[in-house]
Every structure is written in C-alpha cells, then in structure tokens.
Amino acid sequence: MYCTNKKAFTMIELIFVIVIIGVLAAVAIPKLAANKDNATGSMCTHEVDQLIHEISNAYLAGGYVRFINANIDDISNVKTSVSTGNGITEASTTKIDTTGVTYKCDGEGLMYLVGNYVPANNSYELRVTDMSPTRPATLNAAIQLRQLHGISSGGTRVFTY
C-alpha cells in the first residue's frame, strides 16, 4: 500500500530558512571581526603601557649606570624579534638607551620607545612616539594609548625621571 500523506518540508520553506541563516551570518561576522580587533588593540595597549612602566621602574631601581647595560630582555618580558603579530621588533639584546625599540601590534608599528640620559640635570627621558598606525586593531590601541598618555597622532611624549 502506498502512503500519500507524507510530511516533509517544501523547497520554498528550505530556501527561506537558508536565506534567514545567510542574513544572520552577514550581520554577525563583521561584528565578530570588530570584537577581535578590539581585543587585540586592548592587549597591545596593555603591553605598551606595561613596557613604559617597566622601563621607568628599571631606570629608577638600577640608576642610569646599571640601566645603560641592560637589554630589553632584562627589563621586560614582552615578546622580542617579532616580524608579524604583537611584540617588539628588535632582538632581546637591544638597549632602550641607544637604539630604542619599536612595538608592533597586529604586524604594524604602534609605538617607538627610546631612552636618553640628560647629564645637565641628571635625569632620564623616555620618549614614546606614536607611529600613526592604520590597521583597525593597531589604530584602536593607538587611540587608547594617546588618551592614556597624552600623545598626539604621530607625536611624541617625553617621560622624565
């Protein structure tokens, strides 16, 4: 005996469900990407802020003579020798006082940090220069750091110790 009373979805119902799922995905995916950029930017902001504090603490704790002999690896645990991703582009043996370091966020330069001893008033200056990034995650971090430390876009802030 053949059953003619079968229950099933029609083609129209299936297409309608697929269209709804497509619309929801089109709305959700850009929001997820923006959240990823915000998270990366926040992490970079924290690491640069941490780096500024670690450099100043190392100088204040050790004095200039001990500080000029310290490598970035002796001062901070921020990842070094980075070409893509987040961290310092220079090697771990780089000295803040002579060449300075560039912090990259999401593979793009975010901030450049270099120290300078001023013998006239026996003080130390840490120059933090904004590198005017353009990528979304790096730009988010730059905006936060500019607000935190009073740095203008492309400008430099000098911390004196």
Summary of the structure (lengths in Angstrom):
residues: 161
radius of gyration: 25.2
end to end distance: 94.1
largest distance: 105.2
contacts: 472
relative contact order: 0.14
helix: 49%
strand: 19%
